[in-house]
Amino acid sequence: MIISRHEPEVAERMLAEHRPTTLEACPNIFQRWEGLAVRRPELFRRVRLYVGTFDAVHPRTVRTFLTASRRPFPVWLQGWGQSEVGPVCFTLFTRGQMRGAADGSSVTSDIGWPSPGFNRVRVVDAETGRRVSRGRPGIMMVATKARCLDYLGESDRWQEKVRGAWWNTGDIGELGRFGRLRLVDREVDIIPGTSGIELESVLLDRLPLVSDVTVLGVPGQLPVPVLSTEDGRLDPEEWRQAVRGLPELAEPRLIPFEEVPRTATWKVRRLELREKVLGDKSHIGTGRWT
C-alpha cells in the first residue's frame, strides 16, 4: 500500500484500515508521525521491519516506533545514499541499541557499511583529496556503477563532483572500526568542533514536546537552534536543562513546523530556512559540492 500524502491524520486513517508488517518512509516523515506512534501505538503493533531511506534519522524517532511494535524483535533498517548514486550504506537498529542511546547520544549517526560488491566509500581531506585516518572527519567519496550520468543543464556542477571513478557526496563522515561509517554533517552545514546532526538528536531526546530541531552554523557567531513545538512555546527552564553539557548555542528561534521549508523527502532546506529565520544565507562550509 502506498500513502500518497504524509499528513499524520491521513496516515492514521490509512494505517488503521491496513495494519502494516513492514513500513517504509523517509526519516523526516517518520519524525512527523512520532506523535501518532505515541498516541495510537496499536497501528504499528504488527510491524517487524521499519525502513528509513537516504537521510539521517534521530534516535528518538527510531526508539518511538520500535517501542510501538509488539513484535518480539522488531528492527529498523536505515539506508544512507543520494539520488545521484542510489543507496550506498545500510545498518540495523534494535530496541536494545535505542535503550542504550537514551542518554542522548546519536547512535543513529552510524550509517553502517557500503553494500558489498556494489559500492565503495572512502573519506578524504576536502582540500587535498587524500584519505584521512580513521576517526577523523572528511568528505565521503563513493564509487558505484549506479552513479548518475549528468545533471540536466548543469554539466559543470556534475563535473565538479566527479574525480575519476569517485563521486563527491558533499557529506562529511568518519571511518570507524571495522570499516563502519559515521555521518557528521553536510559540508555546507558544517559546525566546527561538533556535529549539527548530533546536537539535533540530543536536543530532540531532551525536549520531548519539540517536534523538529535544526541547528544552523553561523560564521563568527554561535550556532542557532531553530525549533518547532506543537503550541509554539518553549519553557526557558526546560531549554536551559536541555543544553547543559552541550557546546554553547545561541538563543533558540521558534517556527511552526508547517513553515519550515522542505524538500520532496521532507528534509529541511537549510539555506532557505537560514534566510527565513536569520535573513542571511551565509554559512560556514563552502557549499562547493551541494
C-alpha positions as semicolon CSV with decimal commas, in nm:
position;residue;x (nm);y (nm);z (nm)
1;M;0,000;0,000;0,000
2;I;0,122;0,349;-0,085
3;I;0,023;0,655;0,120
4;S;0,049;0,948;-0,118
5;R;0,004;1,222;0,145
6;H;0,205;1,236;0,462
7;E;-0,010;1,441;0,698
8;P;-0,049;1,248;1,027
9;E;-0,428;1,242;1,000
10;V;-0,406;1,081;0,654
11;A;-0,152;0,826;0,772
12;E;-0,368;0,747;1,077
13;R;-0,673;0,676;0,863
14;M;-0,483;0,453;0,619
15;L;-0,284;0,261;0,881
16;A;-0,599;0,198;1,084
17;E;-0,753;0,028;0,781
18;H;-0,438;-0,151;0,661
19;R;-0,217;-0,256;0,953
20;P;0,141;-0,289;0,819
21;T;0,403;-0,552;0,895
22;T;0,671;-0,355;0,705
23;L;0,669;0,024;0,693
24;E;0,900;0,240;0,482
25;A;0,924;0,620;0,475
26;C;1,181;0,898;0,468
27;P;1,320;0,973;0,816
28;N;1,161;1,318;0,835
29;I;0,820;1,168;0,759
30;F;0,867;0,915;1,039
31;Q;0,961;1,206;1,263
32;R;0,637;1,383;1,172
33;W;0,444;1,065;1,262
34;E;0,604;1,026;1,606
35;G;0,301;1,173;1,783
36;L;0,081;0,920;1,606
37;A;0,301;0,631;1,724
38;V;0,275;0,760;2,083
39;R;-0,099;0,828;2,073
40;R;-0,203;0,518;1,876
41;P;0,073;0,258;1,910
42;E;-0,171;-0,018;1,812
43;L;-0,142;0,100;1,449
44;F;0,220;-0,024;1,449
45;R;0,187;-0,330;1,673
46;R;0,236;-0,577;1,382
47;V;0,542;-0,404;1,230
48;R;0,851;-0,625;1,229
49;L;1,059;-0,406;0,994
50;Y;1,084;-0,029;0,959
51;V;1,282;0,107;0,666
52;G;1,425;0,460;0,664
53;T;1,584;0,575;0,341
54;F;1,856;0,819;0,231
55;D;1,855;1,085;0,504
56;A;1,981;1,095;0,863
57;V;1,742;0,974;1,132
58;H;1,736;1,069;1,502
59;P;1,739;0,814;1,788
60;R;1,413;0,941;1,938
61;T;1,230;0,863;1,615
62;V;1,367;0,509;1,591
63;R;1,303;0,443;1,960
64;T;0,944;0,565;1,939
65;F;0,848;0,333;1,652
66;L;1,034;0,026;1,777
67;T;0,858;0,071;2,112
68;A;0,519;0,087;1,938
69;S;0,569;-0,254;1,776
70;R;0,452;-0,559;1,973
71;R;0,675;-0,796;1,776
72;P;0,940;-0,974;1,986
73;F;1,233;-0,844;1,779
74;P;1,138;-0,556;1,551
75;V;1,426;-0,389;1,365
76;W;1,488;-0,060;1,191
77;L;1,680;-0,079;0,861
78;Q;1,847;0,253;0,787
79;G;1,993;0,335;0,446
80;W;2,218;0,626;0,352
81;G;2,259;0,741;-0,006
82;Q;2,181;1,008;-0,262
83;S;1,964;1,036;-0,568
84;E;2,282;1,065;-0,780
85;V;2,427;0,731;-0,664
86;G;2,134;0,543;-0,513
87;P;2,154;0,363;-0,176
88;V;2,512;0,328;-0,052
89;C;2,526;0,210;0,313
90;F;2,292;0,012;0,538
91;T;2,270;-0,066;0,908
92;L;2,018;-0,213;1,155
93;F;1,895;-0,068;1,484
94;T;1,723;-0,265;1,761
95;R;1,531;-0,181;2,077
96;G;1,839;-0,263;2,284
97;Q;2,054;-0,016;2,094
98;M;1,793;0,256;2,135
99;R;1,765;0,196;2,510
100;G;2,142;0,231;2,531
101;A;2,118;0,562;2,346
102;A;1,854;0,709;2,576
103;D;2,118;0,934;2,734
104;G;2,105;1,149;2,422
105;S;2,394;1,001;2,223
106;S;2,338;0,993;1,850
107;V;2,377;0,621;1,783
108;T;2,189;0,665;1,454
109;S;2,478;0,870;1,310
110;D;2,630;0,526;1,248
111;I;2,536;0,451;0,887
112;G;2,697;0,108;0,870
113;W;2,888;-0,037;0,578
114;P;2,875;0,011;0,199
115;S;2,683;-0,257;0,011
116;P;2,948;-0,526;-0,058
117;G;3,017;-0,580;-0,425
118;F;2,819;-0,271;-0,528
119;N;2,965;0,038;-0,358
120;R;3,294;0,161;-0,217
121;V;3,332;0,461;0,015
122;R;3,645;0,648;0,116
123;V;3,686;0,950;0,344
124;V;3,922;1,221;0,217
125;D;4,054;1,563;0,307
126;A;3,840;1,829;0,135
127;E;4,146;2,030;0,024
128;T;4,399;1,765;-0,080
129;G;4,173;1,475;-0,175
130;R;4,393;1,239;0,025
131;R;4,248;0,978;0,258
132;V;4,223;1,078;0,623
133;S;4,298;0,845;0,912
134;R;4,026;0,651;1,093
135;G;3,821;0,862;1,330
136;R;3,895;1,188;1,150
137;P;3,616;1,369;0,962
138;G;3,641;1,419;0,588
139;I;3,441;1,425;0,266
140;M;3,278;1,092;0,180
141;M;3,350;0,980;-0,176
142;V;3,151;0,698;-0,338
143;A;3,245;0,467;-0,623
144;T;2,947;0,289;-0,779
145;K;2,816;0,187;-1,120
146;A;2,484;0,344;-1,020
147;R;2,623;0,699;-1,049
148;C;2,411;0,941;-1,250
149;L;2,537;1,034;-1,596
150;D;2,498;1,411;-1,565
151;Y;2,283;1,694;-1,427
152;L;2,037;1,814;-1,689
153;G;2,154;2,161;-1,794
154;E;2,418;2,168;-1,515
155;S;2,709;1,967;-1,650
156;D;2,962;2,197;-1,481
157;R;2,810;2,123;-1,139
158;W;2,816;1,749;-1,214
159;Q;3,180;1,763;-1,326
160;E;3,275;1,944;-1,004
161;K;3,170;1,635;-0,805
162;V;3,347;1,372;-1,020
163;R;3,702;1,254;-0,953
164;G;3,764;0,961;-1,185
165;A;3,558;0,670;-1,051
166;W;3,471;0,864;-0,735
167;W;3,170;1,085;-0,664
168;N;3,186;1,363;-0,405
169;T;2,872;1,330;-0,191
170;G;2,920;1,664;-0,015
171;D;2,869;1,478;0,316
172;I;3,120;1,484;0,600
173;G;3,178;1,149;0,765
174;E;3,426;0,941;0,964
175;L;3,559;0,591;0,905
176;G;3,548;0,389;1,224
177;R;3,640;0,042;1,347
178;F;3,583;-0,249;1,110
179;G;3,509;-0,007;0,825
180;R;3,186;0,133;0,969
181;L;3,093;0,485;0,865
182;R;2,957;0,769;1,076
183;L;2,771;1,062;0,927
184;V;2,874;1,401;1,071
185;D;2,706;1,670;0,858
186;R;2,663;1,810;0,512
187;E;2,979;2,003;0,419
188;V;2,777;2,317;0,356
189;D;2,620;2,287;0,704
190;I;2,935;2,206;0,898
191;I;2,976;2,347;1,250
192;P;3,345;2,345;1,353
193;G;3,422;2,126;1,654
194;T;3,088;1,949;1,669
195;S;2,817;1,778;1,463
196;G;2,489;1,954;1,392
197;I;2,319;1,617;1,346
198;E;2,429;1,502;1,692
199;L;2,323;1,829;1,855
200;E;1,981;1,796;1,696
201;S;1,950;1,434;1,816
202;V;2,041;1,523;2,173
203;L;1,802;1,819;2,184
204;L;1,514;1,611;2,045
205;D;1,575;1,347;2,314
206;R;1,586;1,606;2,590
207;L;1,286;1,805;2,468
208;P;1,003;1,554;2,411
209;L;0,749;1,828;2,325
210;V;0,967;1,965;2,043
211;S;0,872;1,818;1,705
212;D;1,168;1,944;1,500
213;V;1,518;2,086;1,561
214;T;1,763;2,233;1,310
215;V;2,095;2,376;1,427
216;L;2,242;2,635;1,188
217;G;2,612;2,718;1,193
218;V;2,671;3,092;1,154
219;P;3,010;3,243;1,055
220;G;3,167;3,420;1,351
221;Q;2,870;3,356;1,580
222;L;2,721;3,085;1,798
223;P;2,519;2,812;1,623
224;V;2,150;2,900;1,609
225;P;1,894;2,629;1,703
226;V;1,560;2,654;1,521
227;L;1,278;2,464;1,695
228;S;0,918;2,370;1,620
229;T;0,675;2,294;1,904
230;E;0,311;2,192;1,895
231;D;0,191;2,508;2,070
232;G;0,460;2,750;1,951
233;R;0,606;2,791;2,302
234;L;0,921;2,675;2,480
235;D;0,975;2,683;2,855
236;P;1,302;2,873;2,928
237;E;1,394;2,642;3,217
238;E;1,342;2,331;3,003
239;W;1,570;2,485;2,741
240;R;1,842;2,560;2,999
241;Q;1,828;2,199;3,119
242;A;1,835;2,065;2,763
243;V;2,157;2,245;2,665
244;R;2,355;2,151;2,977
245;G;2,687;1,997;2,876
246;L;2,646;2,089;2,509
247;P;2,859;2,335;2,310
248;E;2,736;2,691;2,361
249;L;2,436;2,778;2,143
250;A;2,254;3,100;2,062
251;E;1,904;3,158;2,195
252;P;1,654;2,929;2,017
253;R;1,428;3,056;1,741
254;L;1,074;2,915;1,720
255;I;0,899;2,850;1,391
256;P;0,582;2,646;1,314
257;F;0,655;2,303;1,167
258;E;0,443;2,384;0,861
259;E;0,656;2,691;0,783
260;V;0,988;2,507;0,770
261;P;1,096;2,487;0,401
262;R;1,145;2,125;0,294
263;T;1,249;1,910;0,001
264;A;1,030;1,646;-0,162
265;T;1,154;1,398;0,101
266;W;1,070;1,644;0,381
267;K;1,436;1,716;0,453
268;V;1,487;2,074;0,574
269;R;1,607;2,320;0,310
270;R;1,864;2,475;0,539
271;L;1,970;2,762;0,315
272;E;1,610;2,874;0,276
273;L;1,547;2,827;0,650
274;R;1,861;3,028;0,723
275;E;1,735;3,317;0,510
276;K;1,384;3,290;0,655
277;V;1,497;3,293;1,020
278;L;1,824;3,485;1,009
279;G;1,773;3,700;0,699
280;D;2,105;3,582;0,555
281;K;2,225;3,276;0,361
282;S;2,584;3,294;0,491
283;H;2,719;2,956;0,602
284;I;3,049;2,815;0,727
285;G;3,101;2,538;0,472
286;T;3,200;2,611;0,112
287;G;2,887;2,458;-0,040
288;R;3,107;2,360;-0,332
289;W;2,962;2,011;-0,365
290;T;2,599;2,081;-0,276
